[in-house]
Amino acid sequence: MESQSDVQLHFDVLSCRALLCCAGKEYILPDTYPSREAAHAAAQAFVRETLGLTDGRDSSTGDVAIWLR
């Protein structure tokens, strides 16, 4: 697994959608989320499972920066 690069999560409070930006690519997460915390948890799972990135700590405590938009 690669180490975690610059990962940002943009959560839109009006549409309840999340956009994940990582390594020059953008991914729209497939679901809607009731809160930014729910989007954050989904983004952590997406980063670990789909992108194969980790932050070097225990996989249950991954960290993704949240930016509200």
PDB file of N, CA, C and O in Angstrom, chain B, residues numbered from 101:
ATOM      1  N   MET B 101       0.821  -1.187   0.000  1.00  0.00           N
ATOM      2  CA  MET B 101       0.000   0.000   0.000  1.00  0.00           C
ATOM      3  C   MET B 101       0.864   1.250   0.000  1.00  0.00           C
ATOM      4  O   MET B 101       1.931   1.282   0.614  1.00  0.00           O
ATOM      5  N   GLU B 102       0.397   2.268  -0.689  1.00  0.00           N
ATOM      6  CA  GLU B 102       1.108   3.531  -0.722  1.00  0.00           C
ATOM      7  C   GLU B 102       0.812   4.317   0.542  1.00  0.00           C
ATOM      8  O   GLU B 102      -0.175   4.067   1.234  1.00  0.00           O
ATOM      9  N   SER B 103       1.691   5.276   0.830  1.00  0.00           N
ATOM     10  CA  SER B 103       1.375   6.155   1.945  1.00  0.00           C
ATOM     11  C   SER B 103       0.370   7.196   1.468  1.00  0.00           C
ATOM     12  O   SER B 103       0.275   7.468   0.272  1.00  0.00           O
ATOM     13  N   GLN B 104      -0.365   7.766   2.386  1.00  0.00           N
ATOM     14  CA  GLN B 104      -1.432   8.710   2.036  1.00  0.00           C
ATOM     15  C   GLN B 104      -0.840   9.988   1.461  1.00  0.00           C
ATOM     16  O   GLN B 104       0.070  10.581   2.040  1.00  0.00           O
ATOM     17  N   SER B 105      -1.361  10.398   0.327  1.00  0.00           N
ATOM     18  CA  SER B 105      -0.943  11.657  -0.266  1.00  0.00           C
ATOM     19  C   SER B 105      -1.931  12.737   0.163  1.00  0.00           C
ATOM     20  O   SER B 105      -2.728  12.528   1.077  1.00  0.00           O
ATOM     21  N   ASP B 106      -1.878  13.875  -0.488  1.00  0.00           N
ATOM     22  CA  ASP B 106      -2.777  14.968  -0.153  1.00  0.00           C
ATOM     23  C   ASP B 106      -4.204  14.595  -0.553  1.00  0.00           C
ATOM     24  O   ASP B 106      -4.538  14.584  -1.738  1.00  0.00           O
ATOM     25  N   VAL B 107      -5.032  14.294   0.427  1.00  0.00           N
ATOM     26  CA  VAL B 107      -6.419  13.888   0.193  1.00  0.00           C
ATOM     27  C   VAL B 107      -7.328  14.935   0.806  1.00  0.00           C
ATOM     28  O   VAL B 107      -7.171  15.302   1.971  1.00  0.00           O
ATOM     29  N   GLN B 108      -8.288  15.419   0.009  1.00  0.00           N
ATOM     30  CA  GLN B 108      -9.227  16.405   0.516  1.00  0.00           C
ATOM     31  C   GLN B 108     -10.649  15.943   0.235  1.00  0.00           C
ATOM     32  O   GLN B 108     -10.932  15.369  -0.817  1.00  0.00           O
ATOM     33  N   LEU B 109     -11.529  16.197   1.176  1.00  0.00           N
ATOM     34  CA  LEU B 109     -12.938  15.874   1.033  1.00  0.00           C
ATOM     35  C   LEU B 109     -13.729  17.169   1.045  1.00  0.00           C
ATOM     36  O   LEU B 109     -13.658  17.941   2.002  1.00  0.00           O
ATOM     37  N   HIS B 110     -14.476  17.403  -0.011  1.00  0.00           N
ATOM     38  CA  HIS B 110     -15.340  18.577  -0.101  1.00  0.00           C
ATOM     39  C   HIS B 110     -16.775  18.095   0.084  1.00  0.00           C
ATOM     40  O   HIS B 110     -17.271  17.287  -0.701  1.00  0.00           O
ATOM     41  N   PHE B 111     -17.440  18.594   1.125  1.00  0.00           N
ATOM     42  CA  PHE B 111     -18.809  18.184   1.419  1.00  0.00           C
ATOM     43  C   PHE B 111     -19.738  19.352   1.151  1.00  0.00           C
ATOM     44  O   PHE B 111     -19.570  20.429   1.723  1.00  0.00           O
ATOM     45  N   ASP B 112     -20.711  19.145   0.288  1.00  0.00           N
ATOM     46  CA  ASP B 112     -21.684  20.168  -0.046  1.00  0.00           C
ATOM     47  C   ASP B 112     -22.911  19.979   0.852  1.00  0.00           C
ATOM     48  O   ASP B 112     -23.616  18.977   0.736  1.00  0.00           O
ATOM     49  N   VAL B 113     -23.160  20.926   1.734  1.00  0.00           N
ATOM     50  CA  VAL B 113     -24.249  20.783   2.700  1.00  0.00           C
ATOM     51  C   VAL B 113     -25.630  20.892   2.061  1.00  0.00           C
ATOM     52  O   VAL B 113     -26.602  20.386   2.622  1.00  0.00           O
ATOM     53  N   LEU B 114     -25.739  21.539   0.902  1.00  0.00           N
ATOM     54  CA  LEU B 114     -27.042  21.662   0.245  1.00  0.00           C
ATOM     55  C   LEU B 114     -27.460  20.376  -0.458  1.00  0.00           C
ATOM     56  O   LEU B 114     -28.616  19.965  -0.358  1.00  0.00           O
ATOM     57  N   SER B 115     -26.538  19.740  -1.164  1.00  0.00           N
ATOM     58  CA  SER B 115     -26.876  18.513  -1.887  1.00  0.00           C
ATOM     59  C   SER B 115     -26.542  17.254  -1.093  1.00  0.00           C
ATOM     60  O   SER B 115     -26.963  16.160  -1.467  1.00  0.00           O
ATOM     61  N   CYS B 116     -25.791  17.396   0.001  1.00  0.00           N
ATOM     62  CA  CYS B 116     -25.348  16.264   0.837  1.00  0.00           C
ATOM     63  C   CYS B 116     -24.487  15.283   0.042  1.00  0.00           C
ATOM     64  O   CYS B 116     -24.501  14.080   0.304  1.00  0.00           O
ATOM     65  N   ARG B 117     -23.745  15.802  -0.921  1.00  0.00           N
ATOM     66  CA  ARG B 117     -22.845  14.998  -1.738  1.00  0.00           C
ATOM     67  C   ARG B 117     -21.406  15.285  -1.321  1.00  0.00           C
ATOM     68  O   ARG B 117     -21.114  16.320  -0.723  1.00  0.00           O
ATOM     69  N   ALA B 118     -20.508  14.345  -1.649  1.00  0.00           N
ATOM     70  CA  ALA B 118     -19.112  14.492  -1.275  1.00  0.00           C
ATOM     71  C   ALA B 118     -18.208  14.300  -2.484  1.00  0.00           C
ATOM     72  O   ALA B 118     -18.430  13.413  -3.307  1.00  0.00           O
ATOM     73  N   LEU B 119     -17.192  15.140  -2.577  1.00  0.00           N
ATOM     74  CA  LEU B 119     -16.197  15.071  -3.637  1.00  0.00           C
ATOM     75  C   LEU B 119     -14.851  14.814  -2.974  1.00  0.00           C
ATOM     76  O   LEU B 119     -14.451  15.550  -2.072  1.00  0.00           O
ATOM     77  N   LEU B 120     -14.155  13.780  -3.412  1.00  0.00           N
ATOM     78  CA  LEU B 120     -12.857  13.412  -2.866  1.00  0.00           C
ATOM     79  C   LEU B 120     -11.792  13.744  -3.900  1.00  0.00           C
ATOM     80  O   LEU B 120     -11.884  13.298  -5.044  1.00  0.00           O
ATOM     81  N   CYS B 121     -10.784  14.519  -3.518  1.00  0.00           N
ATOM     82  CA  CYS B 121      -9.693  14.892  -4.417  1.00  0.00           C
ATOM     83  C   CYS B 121      -8.405  14.257  -3.913  1.00  0.00           C
ATOM     84  O   CYS B 121      -8.034  14.424  -2.751  1.00  0.00           O
ATOM     85  N   CYS B 122      -7.723  13.526  -4.798  1.00  0.00           N
ATOM     86  CA  CYS B 122      -6.511  12.818  -4.397  1.00  0.00           C
ATOM     87  C   CYS B 122      -5.623  12.610  -5.617  1.00  0.00           C
ATOM     88  O   CYS B 122      -6.086  12.126  -6.650  1.00  0.00           O
ATOM     89  N   ALA B 123      -4.370  12.969  -5.503  1.00  0.00           N
ATOM     90  CA  ALA B 123      -3.360  12.738  -6.541  1.00  0.00           C
ATOM     91  C   ALA B 123      -3.796  13.271  -7.906  1.00  0.00           C
ATOM     92  O   ALA B 123      -3.607  12.610  -8.927  1.00  0.00           O
ATOM     93  N   GLY B 124      -4.373  14.454  -7.916  1.00  0.00           N
ATOM     94  CA  GLY B 124      -4.769  15.078  -9.167  1.00  0.00           C
ATOM     95  C   GLY B 124      -6.037  14.531  -9.786  1.00  0.00           C
ATOM     96  O   GLY B 124      -6.395  14.914 -10.900  1.00  0.00           O
ATOM     97  N   LYS B 125      -6.721  13.647  -9.088  1.00  0.00           N
ATOM     98  CA  LYS B 125      -7.974  13.078  -9.592  1.00  0.00           C
ATOM     99  C   LYS B 125      -9.097  13.433  -8.638  1.00  0.00           C
ATOM    100  O   LYS B 125      -8.867  13.701  -7.458  1.00  0.00           O
ATOM    101  N   GLU B 126     -10.316  13.431  -9.161  1.00  0.00           N
ATOM    102  CA  GLU B 126     -11.493  13.725  -8.348  1.00  0.00           C
ATOM    103  C   GLU B 126     -12.465  12.568  -8.429  1.00  0.00           C
ATOM    104  O   GLU B 126     -12.667  11.986  -9.495  1.00  0.00           O
ATOM    105  N   TYR B 127     -13.066  12.238  -7.294  1.00  0.00           N
ATOM    106  CA  TYR B 127     -14.030  11.149  -7.205  1.00  0.00           C
ATOM    107  C   TYR B 127     -15.270  11.666  -6.494  1.00  0.00           C
ATOM    108  O   TYR B 127     -15.169  12.217  -5.398  1.00  0.00           O
ATOM    109  N   ILE B 128     -16.428  11.497  -7.096  1.00  0.00           N
ATOM    110  CA  ILE B 128     -17.681  11.836  -6.422  1.00  0.00           C
ATOM    111  C   ILE B 128     -18.146  10.565  -5.719  1.00  0.00           C
ATOM    112  O   ILE B 128     -18.371   9.537  -6.359  1.00  0.00           O
ATOM    113  N   LEU B 129     -18.287  10.642  -4.415  1.00  0.00           N
ATOM    114  CA  LEU B 129     -18.741   9.463  -3.676  1.00  0.00           C
ATOM    115  C   LEU B 129     -20.190   9.175  -4.054  1.00  0.00           C
ATOM    116  O   LEU B 129     -20.977  10.104  -4.232  1.00  0.00           O
ATOM    117  N   PRO B 130     -20.553   7.895  -4.180  1.00  0.00           N
ATOM    118  CA  PRO B 130     -21.825   7.519  -4.806  1.00  0.00           C
ATOM    119  C   PRO B 130     -23.092   7.803  -4.004  1.00  0.00           C
ATOM    120  O   PRO B 130     -24.178   7.837  -4.582  1.00  0.00           O
ATOM    121  N   ASP B 131     -22.989   8.002  -2.722  1.00  0.00           N
ATOM    122  CA  ASP B 131     -24.182   8.179  -1.900  1.00  0.00           C
ATOM    123  C   ASP B 131     -24.342   9.635  -1.468  1.00  0.00           C
ATOM    124  O   ASP B 131     -23.467  10.470  -1.700  1.00  0.00           O
ATOM    125  N   THR B 132     -25.479   9.919  -0.836  1.00  0.00           N
ATOM    126  CA  THR B 132     -25.654  11.191  -0.146  1.00  0.00           C
ATOM    127  C   THR B 132     -25.463  10.916   1.341  1.00  0.00           C
ATOM    128  O   THR B 132     -25.702   9.805   1.816  1.00  0.00           O
ATOM    129  N   TYR B 133     -25.032  11.939   2.063  1.00  0.00           N
ATOM    130  CA  TYR B 133     -24.672  11.752   3.467  1.00  0.00           C
ATOM    131  C   TYR B 133     -25.394  12.774   4.331  1.00  0.00           C
ATOM    132  O   TYR B 133     -25.479  13.943   3.954  1.00  0.00           O
ATOM    133  N   PRO B 134     -25.917  12.362   5.480  1.00  0.00           N
ATOM    134  CA  PRO B 134     -26.689  13.272   6.336  1.00  0.00           C
ATOM    135  C   PRO B 134     -25.833  14.343   7.024  1.00  0.00           C
ATOM    136  O   PRO B 134     -26.354  15.366   7.469  1.00  0.00           O
ATOM    137  N   SER B 135     -24.522  14.103   7.109  1.00  0.00           N
ATOM    138  CA  SER B 135     -23.638  15.054   7.791  1.00  0.00           C
ATOM    139  C   SER B 135     -22.227  14.921   7.229  1.00  0.00           C
ATOM    140  O   SER B 135     -21.904  13.971   6.516  1.00  0.00           O
ATOM    141  N   ARG B 136     -21.397  15.907   7.573  1.00  0.00           N
ATOM    142  CA  ARG B 136     -20.013  15.827   7.102  1.00  0.00           C
ATOM    143  C   ARG B 136     -19.256  14.692   7.785  1.00  0.00           C
ATOM    144  O   ARG B 136     -18.311  14.144   7.219  1.00  0.00           O
ATOM    145  N   GLU B 137     -19.668  14.342   8.997  1.00  0.00           N
ATOM    146  CA  GLU B 137     -19.028  13.222   9.686  1.00  0.00           C
ATOM    147  C   GLU B 137     -19.296  11.906   8.962  1.00  0.00           C
ATOM    148  O   GLU B 137     -18.405  11.064   8.849  1.00  0.00           O
ATOM    149  N   ALA B 138     -20.523  11.730   8.472  1.00  0.00           N
ATOM    150  CA  ALA B 138     -20.855  10.520   7.710  1.00  0.00           C
ATOM    151  C   ALA B 138     -20.077  10.489   6.397  1.00  0.00           C
ATOM    152  O   ALA B 138     -19.604   9.432   5.980  1.00  0.00           O
ATOM    153  N   ALA B 139     -19.945  11.630   5.752  1.00  0.00           N
ATOM    154  CA  ALA B 139     -19.164  11.706   4.511  1.00  0.00           C
ATOM    155  C   ALA B 139     -17.690  11.421   4.797  1.00  0.00           C
ATOM    156  O   ALA B 139     -17.016  10.769   4.000  1.00  0.00           O
ATOM    157  N   HIS B 140     -17.196  11.904   5.919  1.00  0.00           N
ATOM    158  CA  HIS B 140     -15.808  11.671   6.320  1.00  0.00           C
ATOM    159  C   HIS B 140     -15.543  10.182   6.503  1.00  0.00           C
ATOM    160  O   HIS B 140     -14.525   9.673   6.033  1.00  0.00           O
ATOM    161  N   ALA B 141     -16.446   9.480   7.180  1.00  0.00           N
ATOM    162  CA  ALA B 141     -16.284   8.042   7.394  1.00  0.00           C
ATOM    163  C   ALA B 141     -16.307   7.289   6.061  1.00  0.00           C
ATOM    164  O   ALA B 141     -15.516   6.369   5.855  1.00  0.00           O
ATOM    165  N   ALA B 142     -17.205   7.675   5.163  1.00  0.00           N
ATOM    166  CA  ALA B 142     -17.278   7.032   3.850  1.00  0.00           C
ATOM    167  C   ALA B 142     -16.012   7.311   3.042  1.00  0.00           C
ATOM    168  O   ALA B 142     -15.529   6.433   2.326  1.00  0.00           O
ATOM    169  N   ALA B 143     -15.476   8.518   3.151  1.00  0.00           N
ATOM    170  CA  ALA B 143     -14.253   8.871   2.430  1.00  0.00           C
ATOM    171  C   ALA B 143     -13.065   8.076   2.940  1.00  0.00           C
ATOM    172  O   ALA B 143     -12.228   7.637   2.150  1.00  0.00           O
ATOM    173  N   GLN B 144     -12.978   7.884   4.259  1.00  0.00           N
ATOM    174  CA  GLN B 144     -11.898   7.078   4.817  1.00  0.00           C
ATOM    175  C   GLN B 144     -11.946   5.663   4.269  1.00  0.00           C
ATOM    176  O   GLN B 144     -10.915   5.107   3.891  1.00  0.00           O
ATOM    177  N   ALA B 145     -13.141   5.074   4.222  1.00  0.00           N
ATOM    178  CA  ALA B 145     -13.283   3.716   3.690  1.00  0.00           C
ATOM    179  C   ALA B 145     -12.908   3.681   2.213  1.00  0.00           C
ATOM    180  O   ALA B 145     -12.233   2.751   1.770  1.00  0.00           O
ATOM    181  N   PHE B 146     -13.339   4.688   1.441  1.00  0.00           N
ATOM    182  CA  PHE B 146     -13.032   4.748   0.011  1.00  0.00           C
ATOM    183  C   PHE B 146     -11.524   4.840  -0.217  1.00  0.00           C
ATOM    184  O   PHE B 146     -10.981   4.153  -1.082  1.00  0.00           O
ATOM    185  N   VAL B 147     -10.851   5.688   0.558  1.00  0.00           N
ATOM    186  CA  VAL B 147      -9.407   5.868   0.418  1.00  0.00           C
ATOM    187  C   VAL B 147      -8.670   4.565   0.710  1.00  0.00           C
ATOM    188  O   VAL B 147      -7.759   4.192  -0.028  1.00  0.00           O
ATOM    189  N   ARG B 148      -9.053   3.873   1.772  1.00  0.00           N
ATOM    190  CA  ARG B 148      -8.384   2.626   2.133  1.00  0.00           C
ATOM    191  C   ARG B 148      -8.699   1.503   1.157  1.00  0.00           C
ATOM    192  O   ARG B 148      -7.789   0.812   0.699  1.00  0.00           O
ATOM    193  N   GLU B 149      -9.974   1.310   0.831  1.00  0.00           N
ATOM    194  CA  GLU B 149     -10.389   0.146   0.053  1.00  0.00           C
ATOM    195  C   GLU B 149     -10.212   0.330  -1.449  1.00  0.00           C
ATOM    196  O   GLU B 149      -9.709  -0.571  -2.121  1.00  0.00           O
ATOM    197  N   THR B 150     -10.611   1.467  -1.982  1.00  0.00           N
ATOM    198  CA  THR B 150     -10.589   1.660  -3.430  1.00  0.00           C
ATOM    199  C   THR B 150      -9.250   2.190  -3.921  1.00  0.00           C
ATOM    200  O   THR B 150      -8.725   1.706  -4.924  1.00  0.00           O
ATOM    201  N   LEU B 151      -8.698   3.165  -3.239  1.00  0.00           N
ATOM    202  CA  LEU B 151      -7.449   3.770  -3.690  1.00  0.00           C
ATOM    203  C   LEU B 151      -6.219   3.079  -3.117  1.00  0.00           C
ATOM    204  O   LEU B 151      -5.114   3.254  -3.631  1.00  0.00           O
ATOM    205  N   GLY B 152      -6.402   2.292  -2.051  1.00  0.00           N
ATOM    206  CA  GLY B 152      -5.288   1.567  -1.458  1.00  0.00           C
ATOM    207  C   GLY B 152      -4.290   2.447  -0.745  1.00  0.00           C
ATOM    208  O   GLY B 152      -3.119   2.087  -0.626  1.00  0.00           O
ATOM    209  N   LEU B 153      -4.732   3.595  -0.269  1.00  0.00           N
ATOM    210  CA  LEU B 153      -3.843   4.499   0.460  1.00  0.00           C
ATOM    211  C   LEU B 153      -4.002   4.289   1.954  1.00  0.00           C
ATOM    212  O   LEU B 153      -5.061   3.878   2.426  1.00  0.00           O
ATOM    213  N   THR B 154      -2.946   4.574   2.689  1.00  0.00           N
ATOM    214  CA  THR B 154      -2.987   4.486   4.148  1.00  0.00           C
ATOM    215  C   THR B 154      -2.152   5.623   4.710  1.00  0.00           C
ATOM    216  O   THR B 154      -1.325   6.204   4.008  1.00  0.00           O
ATOM    217  N   ASP B 155      -2.370   5.933   5.965  1.00  0.00           N
ATOM    218  CA  ASP B 155      -1.583   7.007   6.582  1.00  0.00           C
ATOM    219  C   ASP B 155      -0.484   6.461   7.485  1.00  0.00           C
ATOM    220  O   ASP B 155       0.164   7.223   8.201  1.00  0.00           O
ATOM    221  N   GLY B 156      -0.268   5.140   7.458  1.00  0.00           N
ATOM    222  CA  GLY B 156       0.805   4.556   8.241  1.00  0.00           C
ATOM    223  C   GLY B 156       0.417   4.193   9.658  1.00  0.00           C
ATOM    224  O   GLY B 156       1.214   3.600  10.384  1.00  0.00           O
ATOM    225  N   ARG B 157      -0.794   4.539  10.065  1.00  0.00           N
ATOM    226  CA  ARG B 157      -1.275   4.186  11.400  1.00  0.00           C
ATOM    227  C   ARG B 157      -2.228   3.017  11.271  1.00  0.00           C
ATOM    228  O   ARG B 157      -2.357   2.429  10.198  1.00  0.00           O
ATOM    229  N   ASP B 158      -2.883   2.687  12.340  1.00  0.00           N
ATOM    230  CA  ASP B 158      -3.917   1.659  12.337  1.00  0.00           C
ATOM    231  C   ASP B 158      -4.968   2.034  11.300  1.00  0.00           C
ATOM    232  O   ASP B 158      -5.398   3.187  11.246  1.00  0.00           O
ATOM    233  N   SER B 159      -5.386   1.076  10.476  1.00  0.00           N
ATOM    234  CA  SER B 159      -6.298   1.374   9.370  1.00  0.00           C
ATOM    235  C   SER B 159      -7.649   1.907   9.830  1.00  0.00           C
ATOM    236  O   SER B 159      -8.360   2.523   9.036  1.00  0.00           O
ATOM    237  N   SER B 160      -8.017   1.691  11.068  1.00  0.00           N
ATOM    238  CA  SER B 160      -9.302   2.191  11.551  1.00  0.00           C
ATOM    239  C   SER B 160      -9.246   3.662  11.939  1.00  0.00           C
ATOM    240  O   SER B 160     -10.278   4.257  12.247  1.00  0.00           O
ATOM    241  N   THR B 161      -8.055   4.256  11.928  1.00  0.00           N
ATOM    242  CA  THR B 161      -7.931   5.663  12.330  1.00  0.00           C
ATOM    243  C   THR B 161      -7.384   6.531  11.218  1.00  0.00           C
ATOM    244  O   THR B 161      -6.704   7.519  11.492  1.00  0.00           O
ATOM    245  N   GLY B 162      -7.662   6.189   9.964  1.00  0.00           N
ATOM    246  CA  GLY B 162      -7.189   6.986   8.826  1.00  0.00           C
ATOM    247  C   GLY B 162      -7.669   8.419   8.941  1.00  0.00           C
ATOM    248  O   GLY B 162      -8.670   8.693   9.602  1.00  0.00           O
ATOM    249  N   ASP B 163      -6.959   9.333   8.300  1.00  0.00           N
ATOM    250  CA  ASP B 163      -7.311  10.738   8.434  1.00  0.00           C
ATOM    251  C   ASP B 163      -7.458  11.362   7.064  1.00  0.00           C
ATOM    252  O   ASP B 163      -6.570  11.243   6.220  1.00  0.00           O
ATOM    253  N   VAL B 164      -8.581  12.027   6.842  1.00  0.00           N
ATOM    254  CA  VAL B 164      -8.850  12.740   5.601  1.00  0.00           C
ATOM    255  C   VAL B 164      -9.263  14.149   5.987  1.00  0.00           C
ATOM    256  O   VAL B 164     -10.155  14.331   6.817  1.00  0.00           O
ATOM    257  N   ALA B 165      -8.622  15.150   5.390  1.00  0.00           N
ATOM    258  CA  ALA B 165      -8.975  16.540   5.695  1.00  0.00           C
ATOM    259  C   ALA B 165     -10.369  16.853   5.155  1.00  0.00           C
ATOM    260  O   ALA B 165     -10.693  16.488   4.025  1.00  0.00           O
ATOM    261  N   ILE B 166     -11.191  17.527   5.957  1.00  0.00           N
ATOM    262  CA  ILE B 166     -12.541  17.903   5.528  1.00  0.00           C
ATOM    263  C   ILE B 166     -12.570  19.397   5.229  1.00  0.00           C
ATOM    264  O   ILE B 166     -12.203  20.220   6.068  1.00  0.00           O
ATOM    265  N   TRP B 167     -13.007  19.729   4.031  1.00  0.00           N
ATOM    266  CA  TRP B 167     -13.167  21.116   3.631  1.00  0.00           C
ATOM    267  C   TRP B 167     -14.615  21.325   3.276  1.00  0.00           C
ATOM    268  O   TRP B 167     -15.114  20.682   2.352  1.00  0.00           O
ATOM    269  N   LEU B 168     -15.309  22.199   3.974  1.00  0.00           N
ATOM    270  CA  LEU B 168     -16.699  22.470   3.653  1.00  0.00           C
ATOM    271  C   LEU B 168     -16.779  23.421   2.473  1.00  0.00           C
ATOM    272  O   LEU B 168     -16.001  24.366   2.339  1.00  0.00           O
ATOM    273  N   ARG B 169     -17.752  23.130   1.626  1.00  0.00           N
ATOM    274  CA  ARG B 169     -17.902  23.961   0.438  1.00  0.00           C
ATOM    275  C   ARG B 169     -19.372  24.158   0.191  1.00  0.00           C
ATOM    276  O   ARG B 169     -19.752  24.831  -0.767  1.00  0.00           O
TER     277      ARG B 169
END
